[in-house]
Amino acid sequence: MSVDSETEVPNPVVENVRAALAAAGLEDTVVVVPDSVATAAAAAAVLGCEVGAIANSLIFECGGEPLLILSSGAGKVDTKKVARDHGLPKITRATPEFVLEHAGQPVGGVAPMGHREPIRAFLDTDLEQYPVLWAGAGSHQAMLSISYRQLLQSTGATETAVR
């Protein structure tokens, strides 16, 4: 599954995610694969896991600020529900430029950590059922594995239903 480390060119964004894992006291579980894993379905196929175990790191815009929703790849986020449940202004889809500006990572490769600045986060409680979660690690070809509790603690996310 991982690319030969001698031929792999280090990606500074992925290295930043690795540093964030270390700063959180977590093991470096980043794997780099030869094919794009920019969608939950593609990632699940490459990693051999259920699509629901993919923790999508979705950046939205909320009141002009970034909002990170860590959501199971098995469903779509109901932004109206999240906004209503947490007393937030309207949550809208962020542009790729907004995501890159605030997270420092490309859409389709956004990690739950390693952003330029801390981003307020919500964690989909549907992910708790999976013993191992997979999340983007800063590029379209990098993923990291993490437990629900580790993801909750390392991101400071608020647990919530997103559907």
C-alpha positions, 0 to 999 in steps of 0.5 A: 500500500505504501510507496517505496520510501526511497522513491517518494519525494517528501511532500511538505504538507504531508510532513506537516501532518506527520508533525501534528500527529507527533505533537499530539503524541500520536504514532505516525500512521501516514501511508502514501499510495500510488493512486488518488484517494481524494474521495471516500469511495476511492480511499476505502477501495485502496485501503480495504475498509468500509466507506463509513470508516473514512473520516472526511475532513470537510472545511466549510465557511461559517460566518466568514470563518473556517469550520471543520466537520469530520464526517463519515464517508458513508453519508452527507453532512446536513449543514442546516442541522449542524448550524441549528444544533449548535447555534451557528450562522449559515454554514456554506460550502467553502471554495477550494481557495478558501480551504487552501488559505485556511487549512493549507491543504488541498480539497480532497486531501484535507487532514483533520490536523496540521492546519495553518491555524486551529480550526473549530471542529465537529466530529460525526458520532457515526464514526465512533462505531469503527475501531480504525478510522482513515483520514486524509493526510494533506495530499490526494495520495496520503491517508492516516489511520486513527481511532475515534478517541484519538481523533476527538482528543487531537482535534478538540472537536465537538461530538455531534450528529451531522445527519 
